[in-house]
């Protein structure tokens, strides 16, 4: 199954889906969900990656693969935000300073994202919703 286009062309992987018993559900909770182990194998290097998924409703393998591939985009966004805001440059020695540094970096990433969204023109078919006055403050 193809997972999208990468730097070196289309990314094709072999996928295996195994339904497993969810063993870490808290006692007394609803156990009617579906737990899966998904194995991804690179077609050329044969390198394996494992993903554990849980859903309360039945899910198709194509949907699970889509969610796994979406995770890559989110991680790329996190890496970019850390680089832009200096989160990857901080050296901290205690919990309090790490929390302050992280909070300042995340606020800076949010400000940059909002500023970019408000200053660029949207692509065709996409409309930006203006913020309400309390949100803008």
N, CA, C and O atoms as CSV, one atom per row, in Angstrom:
chain,resi,resn,atom,element,x,y,z
A,1,UNK,N,N,0.851,-1.171,0.000
A,1,UNK,CA,C,0.000,0.000,0.000
A,1,UNK,C,C,0.899,1.237,0.000
A,1,UNK,O,O,1.858,1.314,0.768
A,2,UNK,N,N,0.591,2.177,-0.842
A,2,UNK,CA,C,1.360,3.412,-0.905
A,2,UNK,C,C,0.957,4.325,0.245
A,2,UNK,O,O,-0.221,4.412,0.590
A,3,UNK,N,N,1.933,5.003,0.837
A,3,UNK,CA,C,1.656,5.906,1.950
A,3,UNK,C,C,1.902,7.356,1.590
A,3,UNK,O,O,1.939,8.215,2.470
A,4,UNK,N,N,2.071,7.639,0.317
A,4,UNK,CA,C,2.254,9.016,-0.100
A,4,UNK,C,C,3.560,9.206,-0.837
A,4,UNK,O,O,4.292,8.252,-1.097
A,5,UNK,N,N,3.839,10.451,-1.168
A,5,UNK,CA,C,5.030,10.791,-1.933
A,5,UNK,C,C,6.092,11.356,-0.988
A,5,UNK,O,O,5.826,12.282,-0.221
A,6,UNK,N,N,7.277,10.796,-1.053
A,6,UNK,CA,C,8.385,11.267,-0.233
A,6,UNK,C,C,9.437,11.954,-1.073
A,6,UNK,O,O,9.206,12.250,-2.245
A,7,UNK,N,N,10.586,12.209,-0.485
A,7,UNK,CA,C,11.679,12.885,-1.195
A,7,UNK,C,C,12.229,12.047,-2.338
A,7,UNK,O,O,12.700,12.595,-3.335
A,8,UNK,N,N,12.177,10.742,-2.209
A,8,UNK,CA,C,12.733,9.847,-3.224
A,8,UNK,C,C,11.643,9.149,-4.028
A,8,UNK,O,O,11.883,8.074,-4.579
A,9,UNK,N,N,10.464,9.728,-4.106
A,9,UNK,CA,C,9.369,9.131,-4.850
A,9,UNK,C,C,8.304,8.569,-3.929
A,9,UNK,O,O,8.278,8.856,-2.733
A,10,UNK,N,N,7.424,7.763,-4.508
A,10,UNK,CA,C,6.346,7.170,-3.716
A,10,UNK,C,C,6.906,6.208,-2.677
A,10,UNK,O,O,7.878,5.493,-2.916
A,11,UNK,N,N,6.260,6.216,-1.517
A,11,UNK,CA,C,6.644,5.315,-0.441
A,11,UNK,C,C,5.693,4.128,-0.445
A,11,UNK,O,O,4.498,4.280,-0.193
A,12,UNK,N,N,6.219,2.963,-0.729
A,12,UNK,CA,C,5.424,1.744,-0.741
A,12,UNK,C,C,5.909,0.820,0.362
A,12,UNK,O,O,7.105,0.557,0.490
A,13,UNK,N,N,4.970,0.333,1.153
A,13,UNK,CA,C,5.280,-0.576,2.245
A,13,UNK,C,C,4.343,-1.765,2.176
A,13,UNK,O,O,3.260,-1.689,1.596
A,14,UNK,N,N,4.775,-2.862,2.774
A,14,UNK,CA,C,3.905,-4.007,2.996
A,14,UNK,C,C,3.358,-3.873,4.411
A,14,UNK,O,O,4.094,-3.549,5.343
A,15,UNK,N,N,2.067,-4.123,4.561
A,15,UNK,CA,C,1.410,-3.950,5.845
A,15,UNK,C,C,0.771,-5.262,6.287
A,15,UNK,O,O,0.269,-6.025,5.461
A,16,UNK,N,N,0.792,-5.517,7.581
A,16,UNK,CA,C,0.095,-6.663,8.161
A,16,UNK,C,C,-0.721,-6.160,9.348
A,16,UNK,O,O,-0.246,-5.344,10.138
A,17,UNK,N,N,-1.935,-6.649,9.464
A,17,UNK,CA,C,-2.834,-6.226,10.527
A,17,UNK,C,C,-3.239,-7.449,11.333
A,17,UNK,O,O,-3.739,-8.431,10.785
A,18,UNK,N,N,-3.019,-7.381,12.635
A,18,UNK,CA,C,-3.360,-8.477,13.531
A,18,UNK,C,C,-4.257,-7.912,14.620
A,18,UNK,O,O,-3.893,-6.938,15.278
A,19,UNK,N,N,-5.412,-8.506,14.816
A,19,UNK,CA,C,-6.279,-8.073,15.910
A,19,UNK,C,C,-5.814,-8.778,17.186
A,19,UNK,O,O,-5.660,-9.999,17.212
A,20,UNK,N,N,-5.596,-8.000,18.229
A,20,UNK,CA,C,-5.082,-8.536,19.488
A,20,UNK,C,C,-6.062,-8.223,20.609
A,20,UNK,O,O,-6.960,-7.394,20.458
A,21,UNK,N,N,-5.875,-8.898,21.729
A,21,UNK,CA,C,-6.690,-8.629,22.914
A,21,UNK,C,C,-6.111,-7.417,23.630
A,21,UNK,O,O,-4.923,-7.402,23.954
A,22,UNK,N,N,-6.922,-6.414,23.880
A,22,UNK,CA,C,-6.404,-5.253,24.619
A,22,UNK,C,C,-6.150,-5.634,26.068
A,22,UNK,O,O,-7.092,-5.905,26.814
A,23,UNK,N,N,-4.895,-5.656,26.471
A,23,UNK,CA,C,-4.546,-6.136,27.805
A,23,UNK,C,C,-4.352,-5.022,28.824
A,23,UNK,O,O,-4.122,-5.301,30.001
A,24,UNK,N,N,-4.439,-3.778,28.400
A,24,UNK,CA,C,-4.180,-2.694,29.350
A,24,UNK,C,C,-5.402,-1.811,29.573
A,24,UNK,O,O,-5.264,-0.648,29.950
A,25,UNK,N,N,-6.597,-2.354,29.344
A,25,UNK,CA,C,-7.824,-1.607,29.625
A,25,UNK,C,C,-8.070,-1.658,31.125
A,25,UNK,O,O,-7.986,-2.728,31.726
A,26,UNK,N,N,-8.375,-0.513,31.742
A,26,UNK,CA,C,-8.622,-0.510,33.191
A,26,UNK,C,C,-9.778,-1.436,33.562
A,26,UNK,O,O,-10.727,-1.601,32.795
A,27,UNK,N,N,-9.686,-2.031,34.737
A,27,UNK,CA,C,-10.739,-2.937,35.184
A,27,UNK,C,C,-12.034,-2.161,35.386
A,27,UNK,O,O,-12.034,-1.027,35.866
A,28,UNK,N,N,-13.123,-2.794,35.013
A,28,UNK,CA,C,-14.428,-2.163,35.166
A,28,UNK,C,C,-14.833,-1.295,33.994
A,28,UNK,O,O,-15.953,-0.783,33.979
A,29,UNK,N,N,-13.969,-1.111,33.013
A,29,UNK,CA,C,-14.329,-0.282,31.866
A,29,UNK,C,C,-14.865,-1.151,30.735
A,29,UNK,O,O,-14.766,-2.378,30.774
A,30,UNK,N,N,-15.426,-0.504,29.743
A,30,UNK,CA,C,-16.011,-1.209,28.606
A,30,UNK,C,C,-14.896,-1.832,27.776
A,30,UNK,O,O,-13.956,-1.138,27.387
A,31,UNK,N,N,-14.986,-3.121,27.503
A,31,UNK,CA,C,-13.956,-3.826,26.729
A,31,UNK,C,C,-14.442,-4.177,25.332
A,31,UNK,O,O,-13.967,-5.141,24.733
A,32,UNK,N,N,-15.382,-3.406,24.812
A,32,UNK,CA,C,-15.969,-3.741,23.520
A,32,UNK,C,C,-15.179,-3.151,22.350
A,32,UNK,O,O,-15.635,-3.248,21.211
A,33,UNK,N,N,-14.042,-2.559,22.580
A,33,UNK,CA,C,-13.258,-1.952,21.515
A,33,UNK,C,C,-12.454,-2.967,20.723
A,33,UNK,O,O,-12.506,-4.168,20.985
A,34,UNK,N,N,-11.716,-2.463,19.756
A,34,UNK,CA,C,-10.895,-3.300,18.888
A,34,UNK,C,C,-9.442,-2.846,19.014
A,34,UNK,O,O,-9.140,-1.663,18.856
A,35,UNK,N,N,-8.557,-3.778,19.293
A,35,UNK,CA,C,-7.129,-3.482,19.401
A,35,UNK,C,C,-6.405,-4.179,18.252
A,35,UNK,O,O,-6.712,-5.322,17.915
A,36,UNK,N,N,-5.452,-3.486,17.661
A,36,UNK,CA,C,-4.731,-4.005,16.510
A,36,UNK,C,C,-3.236,-3.828,16.700
A,36,UNK,O,O,-2.782,-2.882,17.343
A,37,UNK,N,N,-2.496,-4.733,16.142
A,37,UNK,CA,C,-1.056,-4.577,15.986
A,37,UNK,C,C,-0.827,-4.494,14.479
A,37,UNK,O,O,-1.191,-5.404,13.735
A,38,UNK,N,N,-0.225,-3.402,14.045
A,38,UNK,CA,C,0.039,-3.204,12.627
A,38,UNK,C,C,1.541,-3.261,12.431
A,38,UNK,O,O,2.300,-2.601,13.141
A,39,UNK,N,N,1.959,-4.052,11.464
A,39,UNK,CA,C,3.376,-4.192,11.144
A,39,UNK,C,C,3.601,-3.605,9.752
A,39,UNK,O,O,2.909,-3.958,8.798
A,40,UNK,N,N,4.569,-2.715,9.653
A,40,UNK,CA,C,4.930,-2.111,8.374
A,40,UNK,C,C,6.318,-2.587,7.987
A,40,UNK,O,O,7.250,-2.511,8.788
A,41,UNK,N,N,6.462,-3.076,6.765
A,41,UNK,CA,C,7.762,-3.538,6.292
A,41,UNK,C,C,8.145,-2.765,5.043
A,41,UNK,O,O,7.386,-2.697,4.077
A,42,UNK,N,N,9.333,-2.186,5.081
A,42,UNK,CA,C,9.855,-1.491,3.904
A,42,UNK,C,C,10.161,-2.524,2.830
A,42,UNK,O,O,10.739,-3.572,3.117
A,43,UNK,N,N,9.780,-2.235,1.616
A,43,UNK,CA,C,9.908,-3.246,0.560
A,43,UNK,C,C,11.345,-3.546,0.169
A,43,UNK,O,O,11.631,-4.645,-0.303
A,44,UNK,N,N,12.254,-2.601,0.353
A,44,UNK,CA,C,13.629,-2.816,-0.096
A,44,UNK,C,C,14.569,-3.158,1.049
A,44,UNK,O,O,15.392,-4.066,0.925
A,45,UNK,N,N,14.458,-2.443,2.162
A,45,UNK,CA,C,15.358,-2.695,3.291
A,45,UNK,C,C,14.838,-3.778,4.227
A,45,UNK,O,O,15.592,-4.296,5.051
A,46,UNK,N,N,13.568,-4.126,4.112
A,46,UNK,CA,C,12.906,-5.122,4.957
A,46,UNK,C,C,12.841,-4.700,6.431
A,46,UNK,O,O,12.616,-5.536,7.306
A,47,UNK,N,N,13.034,-3.434,6.698
A,47,UNK,CA,C,12.971,-2.927,8.065
A,47,UNK,C,C,11.518,-2.922,8.536
A,47,UNK,O,O,10.620,-2.503,7.804
A,48,UNK,N,N,11.296,-3.389,9.762
A,48,UNK,CA,C,9.953,-3.489,10.325
A,48,UNK,C,C,9.683,-2.350,11.300
A,48,UNK,O,O,10.567,-1.930,12.048
A,49,UNK,N,N,8.452,-1.861,11.280
A,49,UNK,CA,C,7.965,-0.893,12.253
A,49,UNK,C,C,6.646,-1.425,12.793
A,49,UNK,O,O,5.856,-2.009,12.051
A,50,UNK,N,N,6.409,-1.225,14.077
A,50,UNK,CA,C,5.217,-1.761,14.725
A,50,UNK,C,C,4.384,-0.627,15.286
A,50,UNK,O,O,4.914,0.326,15.857
A,51,UNK,N,N,3.072,-0.738,15.117
A,51,UNK,CA,C,2.136,0.261,15.624
A,51,UNK,C,C,1.023,-0.472,16.359
A,51,UNK,O,O,0.473,-1.456,15.864
A,52,UNK,N,N,0.706,0.019,17.533
A,52,UNK,CA,C,-0.392,-0.560,18.301
A,52,UNK,C,C,-1.533,0.448,18.276
A,52,UNK,O,O,-1.350,1.610,18.637
A,53,UNK,N,N,-2.702,0.003,17.852
A,53,UNK,CA,C,-3.849,0.894,17.677
A,53,UNK,C,C,-5.041,0.358,18.463
A,53,UNK,O,O,-5.157,-0.844,18.701
A,54,UNK,N,N,-5.914,1.264,18.857
A,54,UNK,CA,C,-7.144,0.885,19.550
A,54,UNK,C,C,-8.278,1.747,19.027
A,54,UNK,O,O,-8.111,2.951,18.837
A,55,UNK,N,N,-9.417,1.145,18.798
A,55,UNK,CA,C,-10.590,1.854,18.314
A,55,UNK,C,C,-11.826,1.285,18.984
A,55,UNK,O,O,-11.903,0.086,19.255
A,56,UNK,N,N,-12.787,2.149,19.247
A,56,UNK,CA,C,-14.029,1.681,19.847
A,56,UNK,C,C,-14.967,1.097,18.801
A,56,UNK,O,O,-15.905,0.379,19.147
A,57,UNK,N,N,-14.729,1.393,17.529
A,57,UNK,CA,C,-15.539,0.875,16.431
A,57,UNK,C,C,-14.644,0.133,15.454
A,57,UNK,O,O,-13.434,0.359,15.447
A,58,UNK,N,N,-15.195,-0.739,14.635
A,58,UNK,CA,C,-14.378,-1.419,13.624
A,58,UNK,C,C,-13.779,-0.408,12.640
A,58,UNK,O,O,-14.443,0.545,12.231
A,59,UNK,N,N,-12.534,-0.628,12.275
A,59,UNK,CA,C,-11.810,0.285,11.398
A,59,UNK,C,C,-11.172,-0.534,10.282
A,59,UNK,O,O,-10.692,-1.644,10.509
A,60,UNK,N,N,-11.171,0.028,9.071
A,60,UNK,CA,C,-10.550,-0.678,7.947
A,60,UNK,C,C,-9.033,-0.500,8.005
A,60,UNK,O,O,-8.551,0.486,8.562
A,61,UNK,N,N,-8.285,-1.430,7.442
A,61,UNK,CA,C,-6.827,-1.278,7.403
A,61,UNK,C,C,-6.389,-0.010,6.686
A,61,UNK,O,O,-5.401,0.605,7.087
A,62,UNK,N,N,-7.093,0.397,5.639
A,62,UNK,CA,C,-6.735,1.622,4.917
A,62,UNK,C,C,-6.864,2.845,5.818
A,62,UNK,O,O,-6.038,3.755,5.742
A,63,UNK,N,N,-7.890,2.879,6.670
A,63,UNK,CA,C,-8.046,3.995,7.603
A,63,UNK,C,C,-6.921,4.029,8.633
A,63,UNK,O,O,-6.420,5.101,8.973
A,64,UNK,N,N,-6.526,2.865,9.126
A,64,UNK,CA,C,-5.424,2.816,10.092
A,64,UNK,C,C,-4.117,3.280,9.455
A,64,UNK,O,O,-3.346,4.007,10.081
A,65,UNK,N,N,-3.866,2.868,8.224
A,65,UNK,CA,C,-2.652,3.307,7.517
A,65,UNK,C,C,-2.686,4.817,7.326
A,65,UNK,O,O,-1.660,5.483,7.466
A,66,UNK,N,N,-3.853,5.361,7.009
A,66,UNK,CA,C,-3.974,6.816,6.843
A,66,UNK,C,C,-3.643,7.547,8.148
A,66,UNK,O,O,-2.957,8.570,8.131
A,67,UNK,N,N,-4.125,7.028,9.266
A,67,UNK,CA,C,-3.842,7.646,10.564
A,67,UNK,C,C,-2.348,7.571,10.873
A,67,UNK,O,O,-1.766,8.538,11.366
A,68,UNK,N,N,-1.729,6.433,10.587
A,68,UNK,CA,C,-0.294,6.280,10.836
A,68,UNK,C,C,0.495,7.276,9.997
A,68,UNK,O,O,1.455,7.871,10.485
A,69,UNK,N,N,0.101,7.462,8.743
A,69,UNK,CA,C,0.814,8.406,7.872
A,69,UNK,C,C,0.574,9.852,8.292
A,69,UNK,O,O,1.443,10.703,8.102
A,70,UNK,N,N,-0.587,10.137,8.858
A,70,UNK,CA,C,-0.867,11.481,9.364
A,70,UNK,C,C,0.059,11.800,10.537
A,70,UNK,O,O,0.458,12.949,10.726
A,71,UNK,N,N,0.392,10.794,11.307
A,71,UNK,CA,C,1.306,10.988,12.431
A,71,UNK,C,C,2.651,11.531,11.967
A,71,UNK,O,O,3.258,12.349,12.657
A,72,UNK,N,N,3.131,11.077,10.784
A,72,UNK,CA,C,4.402,11.575,10.264
A,72,UNK,C,C,4.329,13.074,10.013
A,72,UNK,O,O,5.268,13.805,10.330
A,73,UNK,N,N,3.217,13.534,9.445
A,73,UNK,CA,C,3.060,14.965,9.166
A,73,UNK,C,C,3.052,15.766,10.453
A,73,UNK,O,O,3.628,16.853,10.515
A,74,UNK,N,N,2.402,15.238,11.483
A,74,UNK,CA,C,2.359,15.931,12.768
A,74,UNK,C,C,3.757,16.011,13.366
A,74,UNK,O,O,4.140,17.059,13.886
A,75,UNK,N,N,4.527,14.926,13.302
A,75,UNK,CA,C,5.886,14.953,13.828
A,75,UNK,C,C,6.763,15.933,13.062
A,75,UNK,O,O,7.594,16.609,13.668
A,76,UNK,N,N,6.598,16.028,11.742
A,76,UNK,CA,C,7.352,17.008,10.961
A,76,UNK,C,C,6.994,18.424,11.391
A,76,UNK,O,O,7.873,19.282,11.482
A,77,UNK,N,N,5.701,18.683,11.658
A,77,UNK,CA,C,5.285,19.999,12.135
A,77,UNK,C,C,5.904,20.306,13.498
A,77,UNK,O,O,6.354,21.427,13.737
A,78,UNK,N,N,5.927,19.314,14.391
A,78,UNK,CA,C,6.546,19.524,15.701
A,78,UNK,C,C,8.031,19.855,15.559
A,78,UNK,O,O,8.535,20.763,16.219
A,79,UNK,N,N,8.728,19.114,14.693
A,79,UNK,CA,C,10.157,19.374,14.490
A,79,UNK,C,C,10.383,20.785,13.950
A,79,UNK,O,O,11.291,21.488,14.393
A,80,UNK,N,N,9.553,21.194,12.993
A,80,UNK,CA,C,9.674,22.543,12.443
A,80,UNK,C,C,9.396,23.605,13.480
A,80,UNK,O,O,10.101,24.612,13.546
A,81,UNK,N,N,8.372,23.389,14.294
A,81,UNK,CA,C,8.040,24.357,15.339
A,81,UNK,C,C,9.144,24.440,16.386
A,81,UNK,O,O,9.462,25.527,16.868
A,82,UNK,N,N,9.730,23.300,16.738
A,82,UNK,CA,C,10.833,23.331,17.707
A,82,UNK,C,C,12.020,24.090,17.150
A,82,UNK,O,O,12.678,24.828,17.882
A,83,UNK,N,N,12.306,23.923,15.864
A,83,UNK,CA,C,13.418,24.647,15.257
A,83,UNK,C,C,13.157,26.132,15.154
A,83,UNK,O,O,14.055,26.939,15.397
A,84,UNK,N,N,11.920,26.511,14.792
A,84,UNK,CA,C,11.588,27.924,14.649
A,84,UNK,C,C,11.586,28.666,15.973
A,84,UNK,O,O,11.973,29.833,16.036
A,85,UNK,N,N,11.153,27.998,17.022
A,85,UNK,CA,C,10.987,28.685,18.302
A,85,UNK,C,C,12.137,28.462,19.270
A,85,UNK,O,O,12.114,28.998,20.378
A,86,UNK,N,N,13.123,27.700,18.890
A,86,UNK,CA,C,14.284,27.502,19.740
A,86,UNK,C,C,14.111,26.446,20.801
A,86,UNK,O,O,14.927,26.363,21.719
A,87,UNK,N,N,13.067,25.628,20.706
A,87,UNK,CA,C,12.861,24.593,21.718
A,87,UNK,C,C,13.964,23.543,21.669
A,87,UNK,O,O,14.265,22.903,22.677
A,88,UNK,N,N,14.564,23.370,20.499
A,88,UNK,CA,C,15.642,22.386,20.387
A,88,UNK,C,C,16.993,22.958,20.813
A,88,UNK,O,O,17.996,22.245,20.780
A,89,UNK,N,N,17.037,24.223,21.209
A,89,UNK,CA,C,18.288,24.859,21.625
A,89,UNK,C,C,18.429,24.981,23.133
A,89,UNK,O,O,19.505,25.319,23.628
A,90,UNK,N,N,17.373,24.714,23.859
A,90,UNK,CA,C,17.411,24.936,25.298
A,90,UNK,C,C,18.159,23.850,26.045
A,90,UNK,O,O,18.089,22.670,25.702
A,91,UNK,N,N,18.878,24.276,27.076
A,91,UNK,CA,C,19.537,23.330,27.964
A,91,UNK,C,C,19.046,23.636,29.372
A,91,UNK,O,O,19.335,24.697,29.925
A,92,UNK,N,N,18.314,22.713,29.936
A,92,UNK,CA,C,17.723,22.949,31.245
A,92,UNK,C,C,18.210,21.885,32.216
A,92,UNK,O,O,18.581,20.778,31.823
A,93,UNK,N,N,18.200,22.242,33.472
A,93,UNK,CA,C,18.691,21.320,34.489
A,93,UNK,C,C,17.652,20.956,35.529
A,93,UNK,O,O,17.911,20.112,36.388
A,94,UNK,N,N,16.471,21.577,35.472
A,94,UNK,CA,C,15.426,21.212,36.428
A,94,UNK,C,C,14.060,21.329,35.764
A,94,UNK,O,O,13.920,21.899,34.682
A,95,UNK,N,N,13.065,20.778,36.435
A,95,UNK,CA,C,11.720,20.700,35.889
A,95,UNK,C,C,11.128,22.088,35.642
A,95,UNK,O,O,10.535,22.310,34.587
A,96,UNK,N,N,11.268,23.017,36.570
A,96,UNK,CA,C,10.653,24.329,36.450
A,96,UNK,C,C,11.178,25.085,35.236
A,96,UNK,O,O,10.396,25.657,34.477
A,97,UNK,N,N,12.492,25.092,35.047
A,97,UNK,CA,C,13.034,25.816,33.906
A,97,UNK,C,C,12.651,25.144,32.588
A,97,UNK,O,O,12.451,25.829,31.585
A,98,UNK,N,N,12.545,23.809,32.576
A,98,UNK,CA,C,12.122,23.122,31.356
A,98,UNK,C,C,10.680,23.491,31.009
A,98,UNK,O,O,10.357,23.736,29.847
A,99,UNK,N,N,9.816,23.528,32.030
A,99,UNK,CA,C,8.415,23.883,31.786
A,99,UNK,C,C,8.301,25.317,31.266
A,99,UNK,O,O,7.516,25.582,30.355
A,100,UNK,N,N,9.064,26.226,31.825
A,100,UNK,CA,C,9.011,27.619,31.363
A,100,UNK,C,C,9.513,27.727,29.929
A,100,UNK,O,O,8.890,28.394,29.103
A,101,UNK,N,N,10.621,27.085,29.630
A,101,UNK,CA,C,11.192,27.128,28.278
A,101,UNK,C,C,10.230,26.520,27.268
A,101,UNK,O,O,10.044,27.061,26.178
A,102,UNK,N,N,9.621,25.402,27.627
A,102,UNK,CA,C,8.670,24.744,26.728
A,102,UNK,C,C,7.444,25.610,26.498
A,102,UNK,O,O,6.979,25.742,25.366
A,103,UNK,N,N,6.915,26.205,27.567
A,103,UNK,CA,C,5.728,27.040,27.446
A,103,UNK,C,C,6.004,28.252,26.558
A,103,UNK,O,O,5.191,28.581,25.695
A,104,UNK,N,N,7.121,28.906,26.757
A,104,UNK,CA,C,7.464,30.069,25.931
A,104,UNK,C,C,7.623,29.646,24.472
A,104,UNK,O,O,7.172,30.357,23.573
A,105,UNK,N,N,8.247,28.519,24.229
A,105,UNK,CA,C,8.444,28.049,22.854
A,105,UNK,C,C,7.115,27.693,22.189
A,105,UNK,O,O,6.912,28.004,21.015
A,106,UNK,N,N,6.214,27.049,22.919
A,106,UNK,CA,C,4.917,26.694,22.351
A,106,UNK,C,C,4.064,27.930,22.086
A,106,UNK,O,O,3.347,27.987,21.087
A,107,UNK,N,N,4.137,28.914,22.970
A,107,UNK,CA,C,3.419,30.170,22.729
A,107,UNK,C,C,3.978,30.853,21.489
A,107,UNK,O,O,3.217,31.388,20.683
A,108,UNK,N,N,5.290,30.841,21.329
A,108,UNK,CA,C,5.899,31.437,20.138
A,108,UNK,C,C,5.460,30.704,18.877
A,108,UNK,O,O,5.202,31.341,17.856
A,109,UNK,N,N,5.371,29.384,18.927
A,109,UNK,CA,C,4.906,28.609,17.765
A,109,UNK,C,C,3.462,28.951,17.434
A,109,UNK,O,O,3.110,29.076,16.261
A,110,UNK,N,N,2.625,29.105,18.449
A,110,UNK,CA,C,1.227,29.469,18.206
A,110,UNK,C,C,1.115,30.861,17.603
A,110,UNK,O,O,0.322,31.073,16.685
A,111,UNK,N,N,1.898,31.814,18.104
A,111,UNK,CA,C,1.885,33.171,17.554
A,111,UNK,C,C,2.328,33.157,16.094
A,111,UNK,O,O,1.719,33.820,15.254
A,112,UNK,N,N,3.383,32.407,15.790
A,112,UNK,CA,C,3.837,32.318,14.405
A,112,UNK,C,C,2.777,31.696,13.497
A,112,UNK,O,O,2.573,32.166,12.377
A,113,UNK,N,N,2.100,30.646,13.965
A,113,UNK,CA,C,1.071,29.990,13.155
A,113,UNK,C,C,-0.111,30.918,12.904
A,113,UNK,O,O,-0.620,30.986,11.785
A,114,UNK,N,N,-0.552,31.632,13.935
A,114,UNK,CA,C,-1.676,32.552,13.773
A,114,UNK,C,C,-1.286,33.704,12.863
A,114,UNK,O,O,-2.073,34.110,12.008
A,115,UNK,N,N,-0.077,34.240,13.037
A,115,UNK,CA,C,0.384,35.345,12.192
A,115,UNK,C,C,0.452,34.921,10.738
A,115,UNK,O,O,0.036,35.671,9.855
A,116,UNK,N,N,0.964,33.747,10.479
A,116,UNK,CA,C,1.043,33.272,9.100
A,116,UNK,C,C,-0.342,33.062,8.505
A,116,UNK,O,O,-0.583,33.405,7.347
A,117,UNK,N,N,-1.245,32.503,9.290
A,117,UNK,CA,C,-2.601,32.267,8.792
A,117,UNK,C,C,-3.313,33.576,8.460
A,117,UNK,O,O,-4.104,33.632,7.518
A,118,UNK,N,N,-3.042,34.602,9.212
A,118,UNK,CA,C,-3.715,35.883,8.990
A,118,UNK,C,C,-3.062,36.733,7.905
A,118,UNK,O,O,-3.713,37.619,7.350
A,119,UNK,N,N,-1.797,36.487,7.592
A,119,UNK,CA,C,-1.107,37.327,6.618
A,119,UNK,C,C,-0.985,36.707,5.241
A,119,UNK,O,O,-0.625,37.406,4.294
A,120,UNK,N,N,-1.271,35.427,5.093
A,120,UNK,CA,C,-1.197,34.797,3.776
A,120,UNK,C,C,-2.591,34.642,3.211
A,120,UNK,O,O,-3.570,34.546,3.950
A,121,UNK,N,N,-2.669,34.618,1.891
A,121,UNK,CA,C,-3.969,34.426,1.249
A,121,UNK,C,C,-4.262,32.938,1.197
A,121,UNK,O,O,-3.372,32.145,0.891
A,122,UNK,N,N,-5.485,32.548,1.488
A,122,UNK,CA,C,-5.819,31.123,1.483
A,122,UNK,C,C,-5.852,30.563,0.069
A,122,UNK,O,O,-6.069,31.290,-0.900
A,123,UNK,N,N,-5.634,29.272,-0.026
A,123,UNK,CA,C,-5.719,28.592,-1.319
A,123,UNK,C,C,-7.165,28.580,-1.787
A,123,UNK,O,O,-8.086,28.817,-1.004
A,124,UNK,N,N,-7.352,28.304,-3.053
A,124,UNK,CA,C,-8.705,28.285,-3.624
A,124,UNK,C,C,-9.585,27.270,-2.890
A,124,UNK,O,O,-9.186,26.125,-2.676
A,125,UNK,N,N,-10.770,27.702,-2.517
A,125,UNK,CA,C,-11.707,26.802,-1.863
A,125,UNK,C,C,-11.593,26.760,-0.355
A,125,UNK,O,O,-12.421,26.123,0.297
A,126,UNK,N,N,-10.598,27.416,0.227
A,126,UNK,CA,C,-10.416,27.410,1.677
A,126,UNK,C,C,-10.753,28.796,2.205
A,126,UNK,O,O,-10.240,29.797,1.704
A,127,UNK,N,N,-11.601,28.856,3.199
A,127,UNK,CA,C,-11.940,30.133,3.806
A,127,UNK,C,C,-11.433,30.168,5.229
A,127,UNK,O,O,-11.562,29.195,5.971
A,128,UNK,N,N,-10.856,31.296,5.606
A,128,UNK,CA,C,-10.385,31.476,6.973
A,128,UNK,C,C,-11.472,32.172,7.765
A,128,UNK,O,O,-12.046,33.160,7.307
A,129,UNK,N,N,-11.752,31.669,8.932
A,129,UNK,CA,C,-12.760,32.260,9.792
A,129,UNK,C,C,-12.090,33.320,10.643
A,129,UNK,O,O,-11.123,33.021,11.342
A,130,UNK,N,N,-12.587,34.572,10.601
A,130,UNK,CA,C,-11.959,35.601,11.427
A,130,UNK,C,C,-12.200,35.335,12.905
A,130,UNK,O,O,-13.246,34.821,13.300
A,131,UNK,N,N,-11.223,35.691,13.700
A,131,UNK,CA,C,-11.339,35.471,15.139
A,131,UNK,C,C,-12.272,36.492,15.737
A,131,UNK,O,O,-12.348,37.624,15.261
A,132,UNK,N,N,-12.986,36.101,16.784
A,132,UNK,CA,C,-13.827,37.028,17.497
A,132,UNK,C,C,-12.931,37.976,18.283
A,132,UNK,O,O,-11.786,37.624,18.566
A,133,UNK,N,N,-13.404,39.162,18.645
A,133,UNK,CA,C,-12.552,40.110,19.386
A,133,UNK,C,C,-11.923,39.537,20.647
A,133,UNK,O,O,-10.752,39.822,20.899
A,134,UNK,N,N,-12.645,38.725,21.480
A,134,UNK,CA,C,-11.978,38.147,22.644
A,134,UNK,C,C,-10.859,37.178,22.250
A,134,UNK,O,O,-9.831,37.112,22.925
A,135,UNK,N,N,-11.057,36.416,21.147
A,135,UNK,CA,C,-10.021,35.496,20.698
A,135,UNK,C,C,-8.808,36.242,20.196
A,135,UNK,O,O,-7.681,35.789,20.399
A,136,UNK,N,N,-9.005,37.372,19.547
A,136,UNK,CA,C,-7.890,38.131,18.986
A,136,UNK,C,C,-6.995,38.696,20.072
A,136,UNK,O,O,-5.793,38.868,19.868
A,137,UNK,N,N,-7.579,38.986,21.230
A,137,UNK,CA,C,-6.779,39.514,22.331
A,137,UNK,C,C,-5.931,38.426,22.906
A,137,UNK,O,O,-5.177,38.664,23.849
